Structure formats: structure tokens, C-alpha cells
């Protein structure tokens, strides 16, 4: 029968090996989660960039439409009224 000291030593070695396994799996899962987070962050960044581009395009289109409308209104206005407005 092993002595009490031997039994404690065996328990300690078993605990150490279990701790090692736990640490191994934790680090493995941690690296997986880190990769997922990086991927998600990259995806969000790309989405934000696309949204900003779309907003800029919409603003440009609205600006062009306003300019065209003003231009058309100016050309539709009779020449006499333009001259009277200038007086």
C-alpha cells in the first residue's frame, strides 16, 4: 500500500496533468474565439465602409438632382420675368 506521501504525490501529478489539459483546451478555444472576433470586426468594418460610400453617393445624386432641377427651372422661366426680376 502506498504511503500517504506517495498518494499525495500521485494526486498532485494527476491534478497537474488535468490542469495542463484544461489550459491546453482553454488556449485552443481562446485562439478560435480570437479568430472569430477578428473576422467579425473585419466584416463590420467593411460594412461600415460600404454604408459610408452609399451615403456619399446618395448625397452626390441628391445634389446633382437639385442642380438639374434649378437649371431646368431657370430655363423654363420666361425671359421677360427674369429681366423683371433683375430690376
C-alpha positions, -999 to +999 in steps of 0.1 A: +000+000+000+015+034-010+024+057+018+004+089+024+032+110+009+032+088-023-006+091-025-004+129-022+023+129-049+002+108-073-028+131-066-007+161-073+006+147-106-030+138-117-041+173-109-012+188-127-020+168-158-057+177-156-047+214-152-024+211-182-053+196-203-077+224-192-051+251-200-045+235-234-082+234-243-087+270-230-059+283-251-072+264-281-107+278-277-093+312-269-075+313-303-106+301-321-127+329-305-100+355-313-100+345-349-138+348-350-137+382-334-111+394-359-132+381-387-164+397-373-145+430-367-132+430-403-167+423-416-182+451-396-155+475-407-162+466-443-199+471-439-194+505-423-172+515-452-198+504-477-225+523-459-204+554-459-198+551-496-235+546-502-244+577-482-218+597-501-232+585-534-268+594-523-257+628-513-240+634-546-271+622-565-293+645-545-270+674-551-270+667-589-307+664-589-311+697-572-287+714-596-305+699-626-339+710-612-327+745-606-312+746-641-345+734-657-365+759-636-342+787-648-347+777-685-384+773-681-388+807-667-398+833-694-371+857-703-392+887-695-398+877-659-361+871-655-354+906-667-381+920-645-367+901-615-333+917-621-348+952-620 
